[in-house]
């Protein structure tokens, strides 16, 4: 967390006027030119020991009056299962740079209370390895664990993976069994450090590469369904993916150059990380409620910078990996705003508005357009922190507008990307000009053609003609997410202001025209 690049602060004139929008043109779905699969892990989540992201957000303890299963909130689990969370990154973030997994195993009453130095908290270690794995299993998600390269050691990280995944009767396997889990866990992704140029230790790229080689050679899943063959460490299709830090261009160049020249039997990686936040101006200064169109347009302009950043990072990787064997993993991203008044600023608690939902849809569309290289992302963060899916307050829980975007986009998980052609129109405010409508198409695993369309214009609705090349559509069926204001939020004490509503559009005289309300996200499937 914390070390991500900060975008340029937008400077707007004191008086700005909305300009006449330019309407988008017809949208054609090019079904005859299928693209890459949109890996379901692109819709992944992150949960760090930070603020109330874990404690009170996910973990309430077995003796809590809040309904739970083995200490994990049942309401949160039910909500997350509904959006089919594919993978969760844990324990951080910067917290991972100081985390000793040993503190979080064994009898809970014997675990030490430690200092969470990055976020100014005491860490009770009640939520440790087995609790996280239980949580991931309850919501149906794979595990992505970040190992501690900063203050840990290769042996510590190797022992952790052995504790979690080995099936042979080693001392660590017996310890895991005595802790209540005889069967080995699967770990799908292993993060080789976190922001190593910043909170992870301020390492130079060359220093990090030397550390990376040691960790990538010795820290791996030992689960028999994942473990590499003993002969030259050949890796099967279910082997854990090792994700290197790609903090900046210099890191990417150093890591990919080393990867290009590596011997696969000695060490390798399968992913390279990217962290990028949308700040809405200066870091942690833009409010999450009560903002106007200037701040709305500025934040969405900044959001769209993700497209160019991914293209630029992908081009750097292509120099060494033209076959795109190494995935680009955007394992921290989202809208990072000013903490809510009256809250601990280090808890990073913010509200979540319709604007944030629109920003989430734009990012997911960008990731889908780059699915040939981007194969996992993790929005920050799942509960109570930054651009969260869920907010809790003791026994209360509310689902955010961003949550509903993730629920609407479920059909895009493992769908096959389909190119589209259309002119997106233009939305302008002051000196900011954006494409008015952003859209993607894909063929879902259900065989249906799905469209996601985001109308950025906060004031003007859009009618857009939909054409499927070679197969005219007779209807579009799905949901639309919008509200009366761009800063509308859902709260604990009132019915939700921002939640999806059904939409059905029939073709008239063979022509299918989809109505997109202002400031909205629409997801539909096409009926032939």
Buried (B, 14 or more C-beta within 10 A) or exposed (E): BBBBEEBEBBEBEEEBEBEEBBBBBEBBBBBEEEBBBBBBBBBBBBBBBBBBBBBBBBBBBEEBEBEBEEBBBEBBBEBBEBBBBBBBBBBBBBBBBBBBBBBBBBEBEEBEEBEBBBBEBEBBBBBBBBBBBBBBEBBEBBBBBBBBBBEBEBEBBBBBBBBBBBBEEBEBBEBBEEBEBEEBBBBBBBBBBBBBBBBBBEBEBEBBBEBBBBBBBEBBBBBEEBBBEEEEBEBEEEBBBBBBBBBBEEBBBBBBBBBEEBEEEEBBBBBBBBBBBBBBBEBBEBBBBEBEBBBBBBBBBBBBBBBEBBEEBBEBBEEBBEEBEBBBBBBBBBBBBBBBEEEBEBBBBBBBBBBBBBBBBBBBBBBBBBBBBBBBBBBBBBBBBBBBBBBBEEEEBBBBBBBBBBBBBBBBBBBBBBBBEBBBBBBBBBEBBBBBBBBBBBBBBEEBBBBBBBBBBBEBEBEBBBBBBEEBBEBBBBBBBBBEBBBBBBEEEEEBBBBBEEBEBEBEEEEBBBBBBBBBBBBBBBBE
